[in-house]
Amino acid sequence: MTVMDDWVTAACAELGLDPGEVSVPVVLDLAKDVAHQVLRPGAPVTAYLLGVAVGRGADPAATAARLSELAGSWPVELDGTAPTG
């Protein structure tokens, strides 16, 4: 087991969740896409939003793919900021 596996197992036990239902690669890929294509602080917020959506019944992989697609199409100025106006 890796440290990530240990952490996910412990966090799931704390929250009463099944670690088998957690797709770590899906969450990490989504966080990477948002951090690199939108902004770094958006990564954990987006992971949280994914969790809220999944908690309300959304499919994890499909929802993560939609959010990754949105991040990939996000407009970014050369200085790394979102365009205004």
MODELLER restraints for C-alpha pairs under 7 A, 6 or more apart:
rsr = mdl.restraints
at = mdl.atoms
rsr.add(forms.Gaussian(group=physical.xy_distance, feature=features.Distance(at['CA:8:A'], at['CA:19:A']), mean=6.50, stdev=0.5))
rsr.add(forms.Gaussian(group=physical.xy_distance, feature=features.Distance(at['CA:9:A'], at['CA:19:A']), mean=5.64, stdev=0.5))
rsr.add(forms.Gaussian(group=physical.xy_distance, feature=features.Distance(at['CA:12:A'], at['CA:18:A']), mean=6.15, stdev=0.5))
rsr.add(forms.Gaussian(group=physical.xy_distance, feature=features.Distance(at['CA:12:A'], at['CA:19:A']), mean=5.75, stdev=0.5))
rsr.add(forms.Gaussian(group=physical.xy_distance, feature=features.Distance(at['CA:26:A'], at['CA:61:A']), mean=6.67, stdev=0.5))
rsr.add(forms.Gaussian(group=physical.xy_distance, feature=features.Distance(at['CA:26:A'], at['CA:64:A']), mean=6.87, stdev=0.5))
rsr.add(forms.Gaussian(group=physical.xy_distance, feature=features.Distance(at['CA:27:A'], at['CA:47:A']), mean=6.50, stdev=0.5))
rsr.add(forms.Gaussian(group=physical.xy_distance, feature=features.Distance(at['CA:30:A'], at['CA:64:A']), mean=6.12, stdev=0.5))
rsr.add(forms.Gaussian(group=physical.xy_distance, feature=features.Distance(at['CA:30:A'], at['CA:68:A']), mean=5.62, stdev=0.5))
rsr.add(forms.Gaussian(group=physical.xy_distance, feature=features.Distance(at['CA:31:A'], at['CA:43:A']), mean=4.46, stdev=0.5))
rsr.add(forms.Gaussian(group=physical.xy_distance, feature=features.Distance(at['CA:31:A'], at['CA:44:A']), mean=6.70, stdev=0.5))
rsr.add(forms.Gaussian(group=physical.xy_distance, feature=features.Distance(at['CA:31:A'], at['CA:47:A']), mean=6.50, stdev=0.5))
rsr.add(forms.Gaussian(group=physical.xy_distance, feature=features.Distance(at['CA:32:A'], at['CA:43:A']), mean=6.98, stdev=0.5))
rsr.add(forms.Gaussian(group=physical.xy_distance, feature=features.Distance(at['CA:33:A'], at['CA:68:A']), mean=5.99, stdev=0.5))
rsr.add(forms.Gaussian(group=physical.xy_distance, feature=features.Distance(at['CA:33:A'], at['CA:71:A']), mean=6.36, stdev=0.5))
rsr.add(forms.Gaussian(group=physical.xy_distance, feature=features.Distance(at['CA:34:A'], at['CA:40:A']), mean=6.90, stdev=0.5))
rsr.add(forms.Gaussian(group=physical.xy_distance, feature=features.Distance(at['CA:34:A'], at['CA:42:A']), mean=6.21, stdev=0.5))
rsr.add(forms.Gaussian(group=physical.xy_distance, feature=features.Distance(at['CA:34:A'], at['CA:43:A']), mean=5.25, stdev=0.5))
rsr.add(forms.Gaussian(group=physical.xy_distance, feature=features.Distance(at['CA:34:A'], at['CA:68:A']), mean=6.96, stdev=0.5))
rsr.add(forms.Gaussian(group=physical.xy_distance, feature=features.Distance(at['CA:34:A'], at['CA:71:A']), mean=5.49, stdev=0.5))
rsr.add(forms.Gaussian(group=physical.xy_distance, feature=features.Distance(at['CA:35:A'], at['CA:41:A']), mean=6.92, stdev=0.5))
rsr.add(forms.Gaussian(group=physical.xy_distance, feature=features.Distance(at['CA:35:A'], at['CA:42:A']), mean=6.29, stdev=0.5))
rsr.add(forms.Gaussian(group=physical.xy_distance, feature=features.Distance(at['CA:35:A'], at['CA:43:A']), mean=5.18, stdev=0.5))
rsr.add(forms.Gaussian(group=physical.xy_distance, feature=features.Distance(at['CA:37:A'], at['CA:71:A']), mean=5.87, stdev=0.5))
rsr.add(forms.Gaussian(group=physical.xy_distance, feature=features.Distance(at['CA:37:A'], at['CA:72:A']), mean=6.15, stdev=0.5))
rsr.add(forms.Gaussian(group=physical.xy_distance, feature=features.Distance(at['CA:37:A'], at['CA:74:A']), mean=6.92, stdev=0.5))
rsr.add(forms.Gaussian(group=physical.xy_distance, feature=features.Distance(at['CA:38:A'], at['CA:71:A']), mean=6.05, stdev=0.5))
rsr.add(forms.Gaussian(group=physical.xy_distance, feature=features.Distance(at['CA:38:A'], at['CA:74:A']), mean=6.40, stdev=0.5))
rsr.add(forms.Gaussian(group=physical.xy_distance, feature=features.Distance(at['CA:50:A'], at['CA:63:A']), mean=6.92, stdev=0.5))
rsr.add(forms.Gaussian(group=physical.xy_distance, feature=features.Distance(at['CA:50:A'], at['CA:64:A']), mean=6.74, stdev=0.5))
rsr.add(forms.Gaussian(group=physical.xy_distance, feature=features.Distance(at['CA:54:A'], at['CA:60:A']), mean=5.78, stdev=0.5))
rsr.add(forms.Gaussian(group=physical.xy_distance, feature=features.Distance(at['CA:75:A'], at['CA:82:A']), mean=6.21, stdev=0.5))
rsr.add(forms.Gaussian(group=physical.xy_distance, feature=features.Distance(at['CA:75:A'], at['CA:83:A']), mean=6.95, stdev=0.5))
rsr.add(forms.Gaussian(group=physical.xy_distance, feature=features.Distance(at['CA:76:A'], at['CA:82:A']), mean=4.86, stdev=0.5))
rsr.add(forms.Gaussian(group=physical.xy_distance, feature=features.Distance(at['CA:76:A'], at['CA:83:A']), mean=6.45, stdev=0.5))
rsr.add(forms.Gaussian(group=physical.xy_distance, feature=features.Distance(at['CA:77:A'], at['CA:83:A']), mean=5.93, stdev=0.5))
